[in-house]
Amino acid sequence: MEPPNQAPLDTSHQLTPSDWCLYASLNEELISKEIRLISDRTGWLNTTQSFLFGAFCLIAVSSNNDTVTAQRLMLVIPILGLSTLAACFSGVVGARLVIETLEEQRAEFQQKLNGIFGTNHELIGPERQGKLRDSRRLGGLPFNVISLVLLALWLIILANRVQISFLPGYS
């Protein structure tokens, strides 16, 4: 899913330094909002996955885990876990796309403000350079790792539930 095309900043009319600061501040607030959404979605992911893993483990170690209801729940819970993982993951990817667009605008604001105030702050748009070059990739690493681990765990559990023949212990 691509973000909608953004019109380039219209600099044809003269803006005052305070106008540029206002627009840059608004841009930062929008970036912060998207980062909060990512944080919220990551929290929801952790909460739902903890609940689902807990429920699955309780059923698995229960003395009544051979009932029809328990067997169905032990099949439905991994599917629900994968579904919530997909929903949270798509929400985070969407927010990251919005952030990338906003960071392109942030770089333009920073360039203009550097020119107005005679400063030389590093541009922190999507094409970061210098010390900040890897900050975007490293910032997303915890969510990416958690998502991949959860995906692998739910797929292994689901594969064991449907008894796929290539897994050890099944022939």
Secondary structure, 3 states (H helix, E strand, C coil): CCCCCCCCCCCCCCCCHHHHHHHHHHHHHHHHHHHHHHHHHHHHHHHHHHHHHHHHHHHHHCCCCCCHHHHHHHHHHHHHHHHHHHHHHHHHHHHHHHHHHHHHHHHHHHHHHHHHHCCCCCCCCCCCCHHHCCHHHHHHHHHHHHHHHHHHHHHHHHHHHCCCCCCCCCC
